[in-house]
């Protein structure tokens, strides 16, 4: 099956859901939520668990997890870019001293000591930025995305589904059906 046909099939399945707009929108948002964080392979399981916990639509959560898995490099880039921006806006001196203090850093010696020390410092600094950026981005996307998807599923579901299916007017016959 070609990729475009498979994507079209899953889009039709998404818009054919018999659940209400709230459950489908909530399932999509909750399914996409773990994609903002590096979950190391357990993102789809987290999506299903969160969808069941919050009574969202589980198939929609799986579709959102699949989309988020493909979009993860972009989401990671957004987290890395927005984390320092937010940290710079709300930085306080004691927090900066606690995060950047060299006394908390373990010092490794030997041949790979400087490399290990540099990597650990980078993980500590960038890890905080990724966490702050991921938290901000996931909350903003979840709130705005829920309302946008709710409107789409409540007002435009049938129009989009008919367009995806390629509904023809009554009386027209496809060429291969004659």
Secondary structure, DSSP 8 states (H G I E B T S, - for coil): --HHHHHHHHHHHHHT--S-HHHHHHHHHHHHHGGGS--TT-HHHHHHHHHHHTT--HHHHHHHHHHHHHSHHHHHHHHHHHHHHHHHHT--HHHHHHHH-GGGS----STTHHHHHHHHHHHHHHHHHHHHHHHHHHHHHHHHHHHHHHHHHHHSHHHHHHHHHT---TT---GGG-
